[in-house]
């Protein structure tokens, strides 16, 4: 999920997050982008195999991870509310999810093994051990055997999990493909179509409708691109594979509990190659812990029931630390000169300090002169788009650890909420190719920096190392990888 979560963090991220494994999901299964269907009223029905258009190719970024995401800083005494959010939020009075109580669904998962890892155990021995482990944890042997009988790993799932190309793009290219006018339009239409449910979710959870619809659009285009693969087989494959086996053993056990509980059957669990459930793409552990029956019909339905989808998404976001009545991201303008080394997601300053350094609102008007904490996010460096990332942006990075994804999802939500298209910055901003980015990571590693896997995905760990080297070479320390820095590193 991703729904899960930039726009996705000891400070926000220490050790630093990555352009990496989605924290709340196993992969990204993007739906149609430019030709997504117009929003139509959705009638509740039992989950069924989806016949939506094939989703666009999606890859799972997996390079740089953090062990933990610390809680957001305490809110300032009189932080002003976002203009579009309510003045107060009541304690939720909603159906409680029946949680698995075994796997944490908050924070960053352990880092995966390298993409070139080799699975050295046999499937038969692995399956035997897994069945014994699941039974020892209280899952019915009848459900285990009936569900997994005859099931074998799907090599295509392993191949997709190894890919990374989609995330090896600049933020501008990535966001242009995903934060499309069509998704903005359909997001607004969904809010109007489900106005009563969104109003209830705002009242009970404090999560802005545009934030929910931003994730909903990116994860499945409101159900058009949920995926068409058997979820159980995808989970079994990822649990067996060397790369993320321990994590997906938990997901496979959670899926068996869902079946045992009677919420779904193996035949109705159809979704993405990464084993995610429903229109906002919940992994099974997230479903067990946070899915709620928001319309009171007896069970949560994340495949076809907008009411349950909205309520469940809001419920999960509050669990991740969403702060009611506060913004998540805001486009700003930066001056020609400022302390660029402060533009870092691990650094937060009051808005008043950013204003003192010359940062303004997008239209040039002064920032609010208050104590609300924010980081300056420059996804394309000092010459590209600029954003203030507020504590709620931490939730985006827990939803999905890819900085490109988190920033794009947060930006899309602002567009759905009425913000204009972002300023793209200076023409011809340099961008390293994936081979150049790998070389940069190798050179940084040789100098003693931990950039995670050398994969060409410039995530937050790499950016921290880049900033350190920019300071060393007396370059503007905006944490952005440039040919200039690469040349300096080559010279030593």
C-alpha positions as CSV (number, residue, x, y, z in Angstrom):
1,X,0.0,0.0,0.0
2,X,1.8,2.5,-0.1
3,X,-1.5,2.5,1.5
4,X,-0.5,2.8,2.9
5,X,2.3,6.3,2.1
6,X,6.4,11.9,0.4
7,X,5.6,12.8,-0.4
8,X,6.5,7.9,2.9
9,X,11.8,8.9,8.2
10,X,15.7,10.1,14.7
11,X,15.0,12.8,13.0
12,X,12.5,11.9,10.4
13,X,14.8,9.3,9.0
14,X,17.8,8.1,11.0
15,X,19.2,5.9,9.6
16,X,17.7,7.5,6.5
17,X,14.9,6.1,4.5
18,X,15.2,5.1,0.9
19,X,13.9,5.1,-2.5
20,X,13.1,1.7,-1.2
21,X,10.7,-1.0,-0.3
22,X,7.2,0.3,0.3
23,X,6.7,0.2,4.0
24,X,3.0,-0.5,4.0
25,X,3.0,-2.7,0.9
26,X,5.1,-5.0,-1.1
27,X,5.1,-3.4,-4.4
28,X,3.2,-0.9,-6.6
29,X,0.6,-2.0,-9.1
30,X,-0.3,1.2,-10.9
31,X,-3.5,1.4,-12.7
32,X,-4.1,3.1,-16.1
33,X,-2.8,6.6,-16.0
34,X,-3.9,8.6,-19.0
35,X,-6.9,6.6,-20.0
36,X,-8.3,5.8,-16.6
37,X,-12.1,5.4,-16.8
38,X,-14.4,8.2,-15.7
39,X,-15.6,7.8,-12.1
40,X,-18.9,5.9,-11.9
41,X,-21.0,5.1,-8.9
42,X,-19.9,1.9,-7.3
43,X,-22.4,-0.6,-6.0
44,X,-21.4,-2.9,-3.2
45,X,-20.9,-6.5,-4.2
46,X,-19.0,-9.5,-3.1
47,X,-15.3,-9.4,-4.0
48,X,-14.7,-11.0,-7.4
49,X,-11.9,-11.5,-9.8
50,X,-11.2,-8.1,-11.4
51,X,-11.4,-7.6,-15.2
52,X,-9.9,-4.1,-15.1
53,X,-7.4,-3.0,-17.8
54,X,-3.9,-4.4,-17.2
55,X,-2.0,-2.0,-14.9
56,X,1.0,-0.2,-16.1
57,X,4.3,-1.9,-15.3
58,X,5.3,-1.2,-11.7
59,X,8.5,-1.9,-9.9
60,X,9.4,-2.1,-6.3
61,X,12.2,0.2,-5.2
62,X,14.3,-1.5,-2.6
63,X,17.6,0.2,-2.0
64,X,17.8,2.2,1.2
65,X,15.9,1.4,4.4
66,X,15.7,2.7,7.9
67,X,15.2,0.7,11.0
68,X,12.6,3.0,12.5
69,X,10.5,6.0,11.8
70,X,10.3,8.1,15.0
71,X,7.1,9.8,16.0
72,X,6.4,13.2,14.6
73,X,7.5,16.1,16.7
74,X,4.9,17.4,19.2
75,X,2.7,20.0,17.6
76,X,3.5,23.6,18.4
77,X,1.3,25.3,21.0
78,X,-0.9,27.1,18.5
79,X,-0.2,25.5,15.1
80,X,-2.8,26.9,12.6
81,X,-5.1,24.4,11.0
82,X,-5.0,23.7,7.3
83,X,-7.7,25.8,5.6
84,X,-9.4,22.7,4.3
85,X,-9.6,20.7,7.5
86,X,-12.1,20.9,10.3
87,X,-11.5,22.8,13.5
88,X,-11.8,19.8,15.7
89,X,-11.8,16.1,15.4
90,X,-13.8,13.8,17.6
91,X,-12.6,10.5,19.0
92,X,-13.4,7.9,16.4
93,X,-16.6,5.9,17.2
94,X,-16.1,3.3,14.4
95,X,-16.1,-0.5,14.2
96,X,-12.7,-1.7,15.5
97,X,-10.6,-3.9,13.3
98,X,-9.9,-7.4,14.5
99,X,-6.1,-7.3,14.5
100,X,-3.7,-10.1,14.2
101,X,-1.7,-8.8,17.1
102,X,1.5,-10.3,15.8
103,X,3.2,-8.0,13.3
104,X,3.9,-4.3,13.6
105,X,2.2,-2.3,10.9
106,X,3.9,0.9,11.8
107,X,7.4,2.0,11.0
108,X,9.9,0.7,8.4
109,X,10.3,-3.1,7.7
110,X,13.7,-4.7,7.9
111,X,15.8,-4.2,4.8
112,X,15.5,-6.9,2.1
113,X,18.4,-9.1,0.9
114,X,20.1,-7.8,-2.3
115,X,18.3,-8.3,-5.6
116,X,20.9,-10.9,-6.7
117,X,20.4,-13.1,-3.7
118,X,20.0,-16.8,-4.4
119,X,17.3,-19.1,-2.9
120,X,19.3,-22.1,-1.8
121,X,16.5,-24.2,-0.1
122,X,14.0,-26.4,-1.8
123,X,10.4,-25.4,-2.0
124,X,9.3,-28.7,-0.5
125,X,11.4,-28.3,2.6
126,X,10.4,-24.6,2.9
127,X,6.7,-25.4,2.6
128,X,6.9,-28.2,5.2
129,X,8.6,-25.8,7.7
130,X,6.1,-23.0,6.9
131,X,3.1,-25.2,7.5
132,X,4.5,-26.3,10.9
133,X,5.2,-22.7,11.9
134,X,1.7,-21.5,10.9
135,X,0.0,-24.3,12.8
136,X,2.2,-23.7,15.8
137,X,0.9,-20.1,15.8
138,X,-2.7,-21.2,15.9
139,X,-3.8,-21.3,12.3
140,X,-6.0,-24.2,11.5
141,X,-4.1,-27.0,9.7
142,X,-7.3,-27.6,7.7
143,X,-7.1,-24.0,6.3
144,X,-3.4,-24.3,5.8
145,X,-3.6,-27.5,3.8
146,X,-6.7,-26.7,1.8
147,X,-5.4,-23.2,0.8
148,X,-1.8,-24.2,-0.1
149,X,-2.5,-27.6,-1.6
150,X,-0.9,-27.8,-5.1
151,X,0.3,-24.2,-5.0
152,X,3.8,-23.5,-6.4
153,X,5.9,-20.3,-6.6
154,X,5.3,-18.0,-9.5
155,X,8.6,-17.0,-11.1
156,X,7.1,-14.0,-12.8
157,X,6.4,-12.5,-9.3
158,X,10.1,-13.0,-8.3
159,X,11.1,-11.4,-11.6
160,X,8.9,-8.4,-11.0
161,X,10.2,-8.0,-7.4
162,X,13.7,-7.8,-8.8
163,X,12.9,-5.0,-11.2
164,X,13.6,-1.3,-10.3
165,X,13.4,0.7,-13.5
166,X,10.2,2.5,-12.9
167,X,11.7,4.3,-9.9
168,X,14.9,5.2,-11.6
169,X,13.4,8.4,-13.0
170,X,13.6,12.0,-12.0
171,X,10.9,13.3,-9.7
172,X,9.6,15.5,-12.5
173,X,9.2,12.5,-14.9
174,X,7.8,10.3,-12.2
175,X,5.2,12.8,-11.0
176,X,4.2,13.7,-14.6
177,X,3.3,10.1,-15.3
178,X,1.4,9.6,-12.1
179,X,-0.1,12.9,-10.8
180,X,-2.1,13.3,-14.0
181,X,-5.0,15.7,-14.6
182,X,-7.3,12.7,-15.1
183,X,-6.5,11.5,-11.6
184,X,-7.0,15.0,-10.2
185,X,-10.4,15.1,-11.9
186,X,-11.4,11.6,-10.8
187,X,-10.2,12.3,-7.2
188,X,-12.5,15.3,-7.0
189,X,-15.4,13.4,-8.4
190,X,-14.9,10.6,-5.9
191,X,-15.0,13.1,-3.0
192,X,-18.3,14.5,-4.3
193,X,-19.7,11.1,-5.0
194,X,-18.9,9.9,-1.5
195,X,-19.3,13.2,0.3
196,X,-21.2,11.9,3.4
197,X,-18.6,9.2,4.0
198,X,-15.7,11.6,3.6
199,X,-17.4,14.1,5.9
200,X,-17.8,11.3,8.5
201,X,-14.1,10.2,8.1
202,X,-12.9,13.8,8.6
203,X,-15.0,14.1,11.7
204,X,-13.9,10.8,13.2
205,X,-10.3,10.6,12.0
206,X,-9.2,14.0,10.8
207,X,-7.8,12.8,7.5
208,X,-8.5,15.1,4.6
209,X,-10.5,13.6,1.7
210,X,-7.9,14.7,-0.9
211,X,-5.2,12.7,1.0
212,X,-7.3,9.5,0.9
213,X,-8.2,10.0,-2.8
214,X,-4.6,10.7,-3.7
215,X,-3.6,7.3,-2.4
216,X,-6.7,5.7,-3.9
217,X,-5.9,7.1,-7.3
218,X,-2.2,6.0,-7.3
219,X,-2.8,2.6,-5.9
220,X,-5.6,1.4,-8.2
221,X,-7.2,4.2,-10.1
222,X,-10.3,3.8,-7.8
223,X,-10.4,0.0,-8.5
224,X,-9.6,0.0,-12.2
225,X,-6.1,-1.4,-11.6
226,X,-6.1,-3.7,-8.6
227,X,-4.3,-6.5,-10.3
228,X,-5.5,-9.8,-11.6
229,X,-3.3,-12.4,-9.9
230,X,-4.1,-14.9,-7.1
231,X,-2.9,-13.1,-4.0
232,X,-2.2,-16.3,-2.1
233,X,0.2,-17.5,-4.8
234,X,2.0,-14.1,-4.9
235,X,2.4,-14.1,-1.1
236,X,3.6,-17.7,-1.1
237,X,6.2,-16.9,-3.8
238,X,7.5,-13.8,-1.9
239,X,7.6,-15.8,1.4
240,X,9.6,-18.6,-0.2
241,X,12.1,-16.3,-2.1
242,X,15.4,-15.2,-0.5
243,X,14.8,-11.5,-0.9
244,X,12.0,-10.7,1.4
245,X,11.1,-14.1,2.8
246,X,10.8,-13.3,6.5
247,X,8.5,-10.4,6.0
248,X,6.2,-12.2,3.6
249,X,6.0,-15.3,5.8
250,X,4.1,-13.0,8.2
251,X,2.0,-11.7,5.3
252,X,1.2,-15.3,4.1
253,X,0.2,-16.2,7.7
254,X,-2.0,-13.1,7.9
255,X,-3.7,-14.1,4.6
256,X,-4.4,-17.5,6.0
257,X,-6.0,-15.9,9.1
258,X,-8.2,-13.8,6.8
259,X,-9.4,-16.9,5.1
260,X,-9.9,-18.7,8.4
261,X,-11.9,-15.8,9.7
262,X,-14.2,-16.0,6.7
263,X,-13.7,-12.5,5.3
264,X,-12.5,-13.9,1.9
265,X,-11.7,-17.2,0.1
266,X,-8.6,-17.9,-1.9
267,X,-10.6,-17.5,-5.1
268,X,-11.8,-14.0,-4.2
269,X,-8.4,-12.8,-3.1
270,X,-7.3,-11.4,-6.5
271,X,-4.9,-8.5,-6.7
272,X,-1.4,-7.4,-7.4
273,X,1.8,-9.4,-7.8
274,X,2.9,-8.0,-4.4
275,X,0.0,-9.7,-2.6
276,X,-2.0,-6.6,-1.8
277,X,-5.7,-6.5,-1.1
278,X,-8.3,-4.0,-2.4
279,X,-8.4,-0.6,-4.0
280,X,-5.9,1.1,-1.6
281,X,-3.7,-2.0,-1.7
282,X,-3.4,-3.3,1.9
283,X,-1.0,-6.1,2.7
284,X,-2.7,-8.8,4.7
285,X,-1.2,-7.8,8.1
286,X,-2.5,-4.2,7.5
287,X,-5.9,-5.6,6.6
288,X,-6.1,-7.7,9.8
289,X,-5.0,-4.8,12.0
290,X,-6.9,-1.9,10.4
291,X,-9.7,-2.9,8.0
292,X,-13.0,-1.8,9.4
293,X,-16.6,-2.5,8.5
294,X,-17.4,1.2,8.0
295,X,-20.9,0.8,6.7
296,X,-22.0,-1.8,9.3
297,X,-23.0,-4.6,7.0
298,X,-21.0,-7.2,8.9
299,X,-17.6,-7.3,7.2
300,X,-15.0,-5.0,5.6
301,X,-14.9,-5.0,1.8
302,X,-11.9,-3.2,0.3
303,X,-12.5,-4.6,-3.2
304,X,-15.8,-2.9,-4.1
305,X,-17.3,-0.9,-1.2
306,X,-16.2,2.8,-1.2
307,X,-17.5,3.3,2.4
308,X,-15.2,0.6,3.8
309,X,-12.3,1.7,1.6
310,X,-12.5,5.3,2.9
311,X,-13.0,4.4,6.5
312,X,-10.2,1.8,6.5
313,X,-7.7,4.1,4.8
314,X,-8.4,6.9,7.3
315,X,-8.1,4.4,10.2
316,X,-4.7,3.2,9.0
317,X,-3.4,6.7,8.5
318,X,-4.3,7.7,12.0
319,X,-2.4,4.6,13.2
320,X,0.7,5.8,11.2
321,X,0.5,9.1,13.0
322,X,-1.7,11.4,11.0
323,X,-2.2,14.8,12.7
324,X,-5.6,16.3,12.2
325,X,-6.0,19.9,11.2
326,X,-2.5,20.2,9.8
327,X,-1.2,20.3,6.2
328,X,1.0,17.6,4.7
329,X,3.0,19.4,2.0
330,X,3.0,22.9,0.5
331,X,4.7,24.1,-2.7
332,X,7.0,27.1,-2.0
333,X,9.5,29.4,-3.7
334,X,13.1,29.4,-2.5
335,X,15.6,32.4,-2.9
336,X,18.7,32.3,-5.0
337,X,20.9,32.0,-1.9
338,X,20.1,30.4,1.4
339,X,21.7,27.8,3.7
340,X,21.0,24.8,1.4
341,X,22.4,22.3,3.8
342,X,19.2,22.9,5.8
343,X,17.1,21.4,3.0
344,X,16.9,18.0,4.4
345,X,14.0,15.8,5.6
346,X,15.9,15.1,8.8
347,X,15.9,18.8,9.6
348,X,12.8,20.6,10.7
349,X,12.5,24.4,11.4
350,X,9.5,26.6,12.3
351,X,7.8,28.2,9.3
352,X,9.0,31.5,10.7
353,X,12.6,30.4,10.2
354,X,12.0,29.4,6.6
355,X,10.4,32.7,6.0
356,X,13.4,34.5,7.6
357,X,15.6,32.7,5.0
358,X,13.5,34.0,2.2
359,X,11.2,31.1,1.5
360,X,7.8,32.2,0.4
361,X,4.5,30.7,-0.7
362,X,4.2,29.6,-4.3
363,X,2.7,32.9,-5.4
364,X,5.4,34.9,-3.6
365,X,3.3,35.9,-0.6
366,X,4.9,35.5,2.8
367,X,4.7,32.2,4.7
368,X,2.7,32.1,7.8
369,X,5.0,33.4,10.6
370,X,4.3,30.7,13.1
371,X,6.0,27.7,14.8
372,X,4.6,24.9,12.7
373,X,7.6,22.6,12.0
374,X,8.5,21.8,8.4
375,X,11.4,20.5,6.4
376,X,12.4,21.9,3.0
377,X,12.1,19.2,0.3
378,X,14.0,19.8,-3.0
379,X,13.4,16.6,-5.0
380,X,15.3,18.1,-8.0
381,X,17.7,20.2,-6.1
382,X,17.7,24.0,-5.6
383,X,16.7,24.7,-9.3
384,X,13.6,22.4,-9.3
385,X,10.3,22.3,-7.5
386,X,10.4,23.2,-3.8
387,X,8.1,22.0,-1.0
388,X,7.7,22.5,2.7
389,X,7.1,19.0,4.2
390,X,5.1,19.0,7.4
391,X,5.0,16.3,10.1
392,X,2.1,14.6,8.2
393,X,4.5,13.9,5.3
394,X,6.1,11.3,7.6
395,X,3.0,9.3,7.1
396,X,3.5,9.3,3.4
397,X,7.0,7.9,3.9
398,X,5.6,5.1,6.1
399,X,3.0,4.3,3.5
400,X,5.7,4.0,0.8
401,X,9.4,4.5,1.4
402,X,10.1,5.7,-2.2
403,X,10.8,9.5,-1.9
404,X,9.5,9.9,-5.5
405,X,6.2,8.1,-4.7
406,X,5.7,9.8,-1.3
407,X,6.3,13.3,-2.8
408,X,4.1,12.6,-5.8
409,X,1.2,11.2,-3.6
410,X,1.4,14.2,-1.3
411,X,1.5,16.6,-4.3
412,X,-1.4,14.9,-6.0
413,X,-3.4,15.3,-2.9
414,X,-2.8,19.1,-2.9
415,X,-3.9,19.2,-6.6
416,X,-7.1,17.3,-5.8
417,X,-7.6,19.8,-3.0
418,X,-7.4,22.7,-5.5
419,X,-3.7,23.7,-5.6
420,X,-2.3,24.7,-9.1
421,X,0.2,22.5,-11.0
422,X,3.6,22.9,-9.5
423,X,6.3,25.1,-10.9
424,X,8.8,22.8,-12.7
425,X,11.8,25.0,-12.0
426,X,14.7,25.8,-14.3
427,X,14.8,24.1,-17.8
428,X,17.3,21.4,-18.3
429,X,17.9,20.4,-14.7
430,X,20.7,17.8,-14.9
431,X,19.7,14.2,-14.0
432,X,22.1,11.3,-13.7
433,X,21.4,8.1,-15.7
434,X,20.9,4.9,-13.7
435,X,24.5,3.9,-14.6
436,X,25.9,7.2,-13.5
437,X,23.8,7.0,-10.3
438,X,25.3,3.5,-9.6
439,X,28.8,4.9,-10.1
440,X,28.0,7.8,-7.7
441,X,26.8,5.3,-5.1
442,X,30.0,3.2,-5.6
443,X,32.2,6.2,-5.1
444,X,30.3,7.3,-2.0
445,X,30.5,3.8,-0.6
446,X,34.3,3.8,-1.2
447,X,34.5,6.9,0.9
448,X,32.8,5.1,3.8
449,X,29.2,6.2,3.3
450,X,26.3,3.7,3.7
451,X,24.0,4.1,0.7
452,X,22.4,0.8,0.9
453,X,22.2,-1.4,-2.2
454,X,24.1,0.1,-5.2
455,X,21.1,0.1,-7.5
456,X,21.0,3.6,-9.1
457,X,18.0,4.6,-6.9
458,X,19.0,7.8,-5.2
459,X,17.0,7.6,-2.0
460,X,17.4,9.4,1.3
461,X,20.5,7.6,2.5
462,X,22.3,8.5,-0.8
463,X,21.1,12.1,-0.4
464,X,22.6,12.3,3.0
465,X,26.0,11.1,1.7
466,X,25.6,13.5,-1.3
467,X,25.1,16.4,1.0
468,X,28.2,15.5,3.1
469,X,30.3,15.4,-0.1
470,X,28.8,18.7,-1.4
471,X,29.9,20.3,1.9
472,X,33.4,18.8,1.5
473,X,33.7,20.1,-2.0
474,X,32.2,23.5,-1.1
475,X,29.3,23.0,-3.5
476,X,25.7,24.1,-2.6
477,X,24.6,21.3,-0.3
478,X,21.0,20.7,-1.6
479,X,21.5,16.9,-1.5
480,X,20.8,16.6,-5.2
481,X,23.1,14.4,-7.3
482,X,24.6,16.3,-10.2
483,X,27.2,15.6,-12.9
484,X,29.3,18.3,-11.2
485,X,29.5,16.2,-8.0
486,X,30.1,13.0,-9.9
487,X,33.0,14.6,-11.7
488,X,34.4,15.9,-8.4
489,X,34.2,12.4,-6.9
490,X,35.9,10.9,-9.9
491,X,38.8,13.3,-9.4
492,X,39.0,12.2,-5.8
